[in-house]
Amino acid sequence: MRPALIGLFLLLSFAFPQLNSNGEDRAWQTIVKGIQYRLFILPGPFNVYVARLDRKNPQLTIDSSIAQGRVSGGLETVRAMAERYDESVSYWGERWGGRSQVVVAINGFFYNPETGVPSSGQISSSWYVKRFDERENGSGFAWTLERAAFIGGCVVHNPSRQVITFLNNGEIQPFDDINVPRADNQIILYTPQYDATTLTPDEGIEVLVELDRPLMILPTPGMVKGAVRAVRDGQGSTPIPFDAIVISASGSAAEILRKNVKIGDPIGISQEIRHLDPGCKEPNTNEWSKTFASVGASYVFLKDGVIQRLGETGQILRSARTTVAYNQDFIYFFVVDGRDRFNSLGMSMVELAVFSKNYLGASWGTALDGGGSSTMVIQGQLKNNPTTEVQEENSSSRHIERAVANGLMMVNILPMEVSTRFVPGNAVTITADSEVNMRLGPGTNFPVLTTLLPGSGGVIIEHANGLNGILAKNLYWWKVSIGEYEGWVSEEYLR
C-alpha cells in the first residue's frame, strides 16, 4: 500500500476524542470566550494545530493582515503582523472604535518574494485593498460583516460598476483600479493600506476624500460616501490618512477631476464583484458585498461535505499546510507540520479533506500558502514548527518563521474607550524631551506623517467619525492641527 494511502487509512481509523459529561471535547483549550485551540497528534505521523472560532459570538470576527501594513510591497512574519494589528482600531460592527485583540494568526496566500506584493486579492477590515484576479477559477476565503463565510469562485469587475459619483452634480465616472501604480490617463483609488503615500509623480491631480466608512465592496446604488478635504494639483505622493482615500488621475483623466471637484464636495464610491462558479460560467449565489476580510486561496478540497479528488502533483504530495475550514458553527484555522518523517510528514489535499470532515466536522475547506510559509501564532506565541531552514555558521541549521505578505486572524473585539481630557477646539502644546511623531491614524501601527518639535502649538480637531480621544495600541489619541499638518498625536505628549 502506498504511504499516502496508509496515512489516509490511519486518519480514518484513528480513535475519536473522549467527551466530558457535558458532551464537550476535553482536549480543546479555551483561549478567549468563543476561540479554542487543540493540537492533534495522529498516526502517520501528523501534527495538526487547530484553532476554532464560534460563529455565533458577535464579539468575535475574522480579519486579514498585511505585511508592514502596505500592499505596495512588504514582507513580515505572522507574529509581527499579529503584533501590528493587536489593540488597533477596528471597524467590526460597522463603526470605528472597538479594538482588535488578535488571538490567533496564520499566514495567508502566495506572494511575489521579490516585491512582497500578495498574489490574488485581499480585503482587510472591510477595505478592498487589492483586486482579485479577473476570471481566475478561484478567488479566496471570505468573511462578511453579516458573519457569512464562503470560498469565492470566479470574479469579474465590470468597469461600468466601479464608479465615482460626484454628488453635487450627479456625474458618474468609472475608475480604473485600486492600489496599483498609476499609468497615463488613468484614475486610480489609493486606500491607507497601499502605503504611507500614493507614491505618485508630480504630474496629475490628487483628491483627498475623508470617508464615513472603509472603502468596501458596495454596489450601486449603494456607495461609500465622503467629503473632499484637499485638492493637490501637480504635487504628487499624497499622504493617506487611515479613514480616507486619494483619487489620483493623470492626463485626460485629470481634467475630469479638475472639472468636477472642489474642497468640501461630497463624493460617493461604488464597487461591485460579479461572482461566478469556479468555471466562470454560471452565477454564484455567494455575495461579496460588505465582505469584511478575505485573502486568496488555492485548492478547495472540501465542498459542502464532499471530499474533492484533486490530481495535480502539488495536491497529491504531502507538505506542510495552512488551511481554513468551516461549518455552520465554527471557523477553523489549522496548520499541519511537514517534511519531518519522525514527527510530522505533512498532508496531501485529500488528507486535509478527511481530517477537516472527520475530525472537525467541517463542510468546506480550502488551502492557503503552505510549505515553509505555514505558521500559526496564538496570543503572540508560535505554535507549530515551520519548515524554513537557515544555515548557521557552525554548519548546523535551525527552523525559522518565514516573512510573508499577508495573513488571516481570529480577533476578539474589545469595547471602545475614549479619553475626555480634551474637547475639539482646545489649544494644545507638544510637551516632550525630543521630537514627537504625528501619525496618519490613531495608533502606532499607522505611518508617521511628520515629526513635531517640543513646544509646538496647535488645536484639537473634531474628528468626523467620532474618534476623539480614542484608545488604541494602549494609548489615547487626538486629531490635532499643528502648523500645516493635521494628524494623530498621543495624549501623553499634549498639554
Residue pairs with C-beta under 8 A, 6 or more apart in sequence:
1 9
4 316
4 318
4 348
4 350
4 351
7 44
7 46
7 318
7 345
7 347
7 351
8 350
8 351
8 354
10 42
10 43
10 44
11 42
11 43
11 44
11 46
11 351
11 354
11 355
11 358
12 354
12 358
14 42
14 43
16 359
17 25
17 26
17 27
18 25
18 26
19 25
19 26
20 26
25 38
27 38
28 36
28 37
28 38
28 52
29 36
29 37
29 38
30 36
31 37
31 51
31 103
31 104
31 378
31 379
32 101
32 103
32 412
33 57
33 59
33 412
34 53
34 54
34 57
34 59
34 60
34 412
35 51
35 52
35 53
35 54
35 60
35 103
35 104
35 410
35 412
36 51
36 52
37 49
37 50
37 51
37 104
37 378
37 383
38 50
39 47
39 48
39 49
39 50
39 383
40 46
40 47
40 48
40 49
40 50
40 355
40 359
41 47
41 48
42 48
42 355
44 344
44 345
45 342
45 343
45 344
45 345
46 336
46 337
46 344
46 345
46 346
46 347
46 351
46 355
47 336
47 337
47 343
47 344
47 384
47 385
48 334
48 335
48 336
48 355
49 334
49 335
49 336
49 337
49 376
49 383
49 384
50 332
50 333
50 334
50 360
51 103
51 104
51 332
51 333
51 334
51 376
51 378
51 410
52 330
52 331
52 332
52 333
52 360
53 60
53 62
53 104
53 330
53 331
53 332
53 410
54 60
54 329
54 330
55 147
55 149
55 326
55 328
55 329
55 330
55 331
56 329
58 147
59 412
59 413
60 410
60 411
60 412
60 413
61 90
61 92
61 143
61 292
61 293
61 410
61 411
61 413
62 143
62 149
62 292
62 293
62 331
62 408
62 409
62 410
62 411
63 85
63 90
63 92
63 100
63 124
63 125
63 292
63 293
63 408
63 409
63 411
64 108
64 122
64 123
64 124
64 125
64 293
64 294
64 295
64 406
64 407
64 408
64 409
65 78
65 81
65 82
65 84
65 85
65 105
65 108
65 124
65 406
65 407
65 408
65 409
66 74
66 81
66 118
66 122
66 124
66 129
66 193
66 405
66 406
67 74
67 75
67 76
67 80
67 81
67 116
67 403
67 404
67 405
67 406
68 74
68 75
68 76
68 84
68 116
69 84
69 193
69 445
69 446
69 447
70 193
70 194
70 195
70 196
71 117
71 118
71 122
71 129
71 130
71 179
71 193
71 194
72 117
72 179
72 194
72 195
72 199
73 112
73 115
73 116
73 117
74 116
74 405
75 111
75 113
75 116
75 403
75 404
75 405
76 84
76 403
76 404
77 375
77 401
77 402
77 403
77 404
78 105
78 106
78 107
78 375
78 376
78 377
78 401
78 404
78 407
79 105
79 375
79 377
79 380
79 382
79 401
80 403
81 105
81 406
81 407
82 102
82 105
82 377
82 380
82 407
82 409
83 102
83 380
84 445
85 100
85 102
85 409
85 411
85 445
86 100
86 101
86 102
86 380
87 99
87 100
87 101
87 414
87 443
87 472
87 473
87 474
88 99
88 100
88 443
88 445
88 472
88 473
89 96
89 97
89 98
89 99
89 100
89 242
89 441
89 442
89 443
89 467
89 470
89 472
90 96
90 97
90 98
90 99
90 100
90 125
90 411
90 413
91 125
91 126
91 213
91 214
91 292
92 98
92 100
92 125
92 145
92 292
92 411
92 413
93 413
94 145
94 213
96 243
96 465
96 466
96 467
97 416
97 466
97 467
97 470
98 413
98 414
98 415
98 416
99 413
99 414
99 415
99 416
99 417
99 471
99 472
100 409
100 411
100 412
100 413
100 414
101 411
101 412
101 413
101 414
102 409
102 410
102 411
103 378
103 379
103 409
103 410
103 411
103 412
104 333
104 376
104 377
104 378
104 409
104 410
105 375
105 376
105 377
105 378
105 407
105 408
105 409
105 410
106 322
106 333
106 335
106 368
106 375
106 376
106 377
106 407
106 408
106 409
107 322
107 368
107 369
107 373
107 374
107 375
107 402
107 404
107 406
107 407
108 118
108 122
108 295
108 296
108 368
108 369
108 404
108 405
108 406
108 407
108 408
109 118
109 119
109 120
109 122
109 140
109 295
109 296
109 297
109 298
109 368
109 369
109 405
109 406
110 118
110 119
110 120
110 296
110 298
110 369
111 117
111 118
111 119
111 369
111 404
111 405
111 406
112 119
112 405
116 405
117 405
118 130
118 295
118 296
118 405
118 406
119 296
120 130
120 132
120 133
120 136
120 139
120 140
120 295
120 296
120 297
121 128
121 130
121 131
121 132
121 133
121 139
121 140
121 155
121 294
121 296
122 129
122 130
122 140
122 294
122 295
122 296
122 406
123 129
123 142
123 216
123 217
123 291
123 292
123 293
123 294
124 193
124 293
125 214
125 292
125 293
126 145
126 213
126 214
126 216
126 290
126 291
126 292
127 191
127 192
127 193
127 214
127 215
127 216
128 178
128 191
128 215
128 216
128 217
128 271
128 291
129 178
129 179
129 191
129 193
129 194
130 178
130 179
131 157
131 177
131 178
132 139
132 140
132 152
132 155
132 273
132 296
133 139
133 155
134 155
134 156
134 157
135 154
135 155
135 156
135 280
136 154
136 155
137 153
137 154
137 278
137 279
137 280
138 151
138 152
138 153
138 154
138 278
138 297
138 298
138 300
139 152
139 153
139 154
139 155
139 294
139 296
139 297
140 151
140 152
140 294
140 295
140 296
140 297
141 149
141 150
141 151
141 152
141 294
141 295
141 297
141 324
141 366
141 368
141 408
142 149
142 150
142 151
142 152
142 286
142 288
142 291
142 293
142 294
143 149
143 291
143 292
143 293
143 294
143 331
144 287
144 289
144 290
144 291
144 292
145 290
145 291
145 292
146 290
148 286
148 287
149 326
149 331
149 364
150 286
150 364
151 297
151 300
151 364
151 366
152 275
152 284
152 286
152 288
152 294
152 297
153 275
153 276
153 277
153 278
153 280
153 284
153 286
154 275
154 276
154 277
154 278
154 279
154 280
154 284
155 273
155 274
155 275
155 276
155 288
156 273
156 274
156 276
156 280
157 271
157 272
157 273
157 274
158 272
158 274
159 174
159 176
160 174
161 219
161 220
161 270
161 271
161 272
161 274
162 174
162 175
162 270
162 271
162 272
163 172
163 173
163 174
163 175
163 220
163 269
163 270
164 172
164 173
164 174
164 175
164 187
164 247
164 267
164 268
164 269
165 171
165 172
165 173
165 220
165 223
165 267
165 268
165 269
165 270
166 172
166 173
166 260
166 261
166 265
166 267
167 225
167 265
167 266
167 267
167 268
168 260
168 265
168 266
169 260
171 260
173 187
173 256
173 260
174 187
175 187
175 188
175 189
175 247
176 186
176 187
176 188
176 253
177 186
177 188
177 189
178 188
178 189
178 190
178 191
178 215
179 188
179 189
179 190
179 191
179 193
179 194
180 188
181 188
181 199
182 188
182 198
182 200
182 204
182 248
182 249
182 250
183 250
184 250
184 251
185 250
185 251
185 252
185 253
186 249
186 250
186 251
186 253
187 247
187 248
187 249
187 253
187 256
187 257
188 247
188 248
188 249
189 215
189 245
189 246
189 247
189 248
189 269
190 198
190 238
190 240
190 245
190 246
190 248
191 214
191 215
191 240
191 245
192 240
192 241
192 242
192 243
192 244
192 245
192 440
192 441
192 446
194 240
195 240
195 447
196 239
196 240
196 440
196 447
196 448
196 449
197 237
197 238
197 239
197 240
198 206
198 236
198 237
198 238
198 240
198 246
198 248
199 237
200 206
200 236
200 237
200 238
200 248
201 236
201 237
202 234
202 235
202 236
202 237
203 234
203 236
203 250
204 234
204 236
204 248
204 249
204 250
204 251
204 254
205 231
205 232
205 233
205 234
205 248
205 249
205 250
205 254
205 257
205 258
206 231
206 232
206 233
206 235
206 236
206 238
206 246
206 247
206 248
206 249
207 228
207 230
207 231
207 232
207 246
207 247
207 248
207 257
207 261
207 267
208 228
208 229
208 230
208 231
208 232
208 238
208 240
208 241
208 244
208 245
208 246
209 226
209 227
209 228
209 229
209 244
209 245
209 246
209 247
209 267
210 226
210 227
210 229
210 241
210 243
210 244
210 464
211 224
211 225
211 226
211 243
211 244
211 245
212 224
212 225
212 226
212 464
212 465
213 224
214 224
214 243
215 224
215 245
215 269
215 271
216 224
216 271
216 289
216 290
216 291
217 271
217 272
217 273
217 288
217 289
217 290
217 291
218 224
218 269
218 270
218 271
218 289
218 290
219 270
219 271
219 272
219 289
220 270
220 272
221 270
222 270
222 289
223 268
223 269
223 270
224 268
224 269
224 270
225 266
225 267
225 268
225 269
226 244
226 245
226 266
226 267
226 268
226 269
227 264
227 265
227 266
227 267
227 464
228 261
228 262
228 263
228 264
228 265
228 266
228 267
229 244
229 263
230 238
230 263
231 257
231 261
231 262
231 263
232 238
233 258
238 246
238 248
239 440
239 447
239 449
240 246
240 440
241 440
241 441
241 487
242 440
242 441
242 442
242 446
243 441
243 464
243 465
245 269
247 257
247 261
247 267
249 256
249 257
261 267
272 289
273 288
273 289
275 283
275 284
275 285
275 286
275 287
275 288
276 282
276 283
276 284
277 283
277 284
278 300
293 408
295 368
295 406
295 407
295 408
296 368
297 324
297 366
297 367
297 368
298 366
298 367
298 368
298 369
299 308
299 310
299 315
299 349
299 366
299 367
300 308
300 364
300 365
300 366
301 307
301 308
301 310
301 315
301 349
301 350
301 352
301 353
301 356
301 365
301 366
301 367
302 308
302 325
302 352
302 353
302 356
302 357
302 362
302 363
302 364
302 365
302 366
303 364
304 363
304 364
305 357
305 363
307 350
307 353
307 354
307 357
308 349
308 353
309 350
310 316
310 349
310 350
315 348
315 349
315 350
316 348
316 349
316 350
317 348
318 338
318 345
318 346
318 347
318 348
318 351
319 338
319 339
319 346
319 347
319 370
319 371
320 335
320 336
320 337
320 338
320 339
320 346
320 370
320 371
320 372
320 374
320 386
320 387
321 335
321 336
321 338
321 346
321 347
321 352
321 367
321 370
321 374
322 333
322 334
322 335
322 367
322 368
322 369
322 370
322 373
322 374
322 375
322 376
323 332
323 333
323 334
323 335
323 336
323 352
323 356
323 365
323 366
323 367
323 368
324 331
324 332
324 333
324 365
324 366
324 368
324 408
325 331
325 332
325 334
325 356
325 360
325 362
325 364
325 365
325 366
326 332
326 362
326 363
326 364
326 365
327 360
327 361
327 362
327 363
327 364
328 363
330 360
330 362
331 410
332 356
332 360
332 362
333 376
333 408
333 410
334 355
334 356
334 360
334 376
335 374
335 375
335 376
335 383
335 384
336 344
336 346
336 347
336 352
336 374
337 343
337 344
337 346
337 374
337 384
337 385
337 387
338 344
338 345
338 346
338 347
338 370
338 371
338 374
338 387
339 345
339 346
339 387
340 385
340 387
343 385
344 385
347 355
349 367
352 365
352 367
353 365
356 362
356 365
357 363
357 365
368 408
369 404
371 387
372 386
372 387
372 388
372 402
373 386
373 388
373 402
373 404
374 384
374 386
374 387
375 382
375 384
375 386
375 401
375 402
375 404
376 382
376 383
376 384
377 383
382 401
385 399
386 399
386 400
386 401
386 402
387 399
388 399
388 400
388 401
388 402
389 397
389 398
389 399
389 400
390 397
390 398
390 400
391 397
392 398
416 470
416 471
417 470
417 471
418 467
418 468
418 469
418 470
418 471
418 476
419 469
419 471
419 476
419 478
419 491
420 469
421 469
421 476
421 491
422 428
422 460
422 468
422 469
422 478
422 491
422 494
423 460
423 468
424 460
424 461
424 462
424 463
424 468
425 459
425 460
425 462
426 459
426 460
427 457
427 458
427 459
428 457
428 458
428 459
428 460
428 478
428 480
428 494
428 495
429 455
429 456
429 457
429 458
429 494
429 495
430 436
430 452
430 453
430 454
430 455
430 456
430 457
430 458
430 482
430 489
430 493
430 494
431 454
431 455
431 493
431 494
431 495
432 454
432 493
433 454
434 454
435 451
435 452
435 453
435 454
436 451
436 452
436 454
436 489
436 490
436 493
437 448
437 451
437 452
437 489
438 448
438 449
438 450
438 451
438 452
438 480
438 482
438 485
438 487
438 488
438 489
439 446
439 447
439 448
439 449
439 477
439 487
439 488
439 489
440 446
440 447
440 448
440 449
440 487
440 488
441 488
442 467
442 470
442 472
442 477
442 479
442 488
443 472
443 473
443 475
443 477
443 488
444 473
444 475
445 473
446 488
449 485
449 487
450 485
450 487
452 482
452 489
452 493
456 482
456 483
457 482
458 480
458 481
458 482
458 483
459 480
459 481
460 468
460 478
460 479
460 480
461 479
461 480
461 481
461 486
462 468
462 479
463 479
467 477
467 479
468 478
468 479
469 476
469 477
469 478
469 491
470 476
470 477
471 477
475 490
475 491
475 492
476 490
476 491
476 492
477 488
477 489
477 490
477 491
478 488
478 489
478 491
478 494
479 486
479 487
479 488
480 486
480 487
480 488
480 489
480 494
482 489
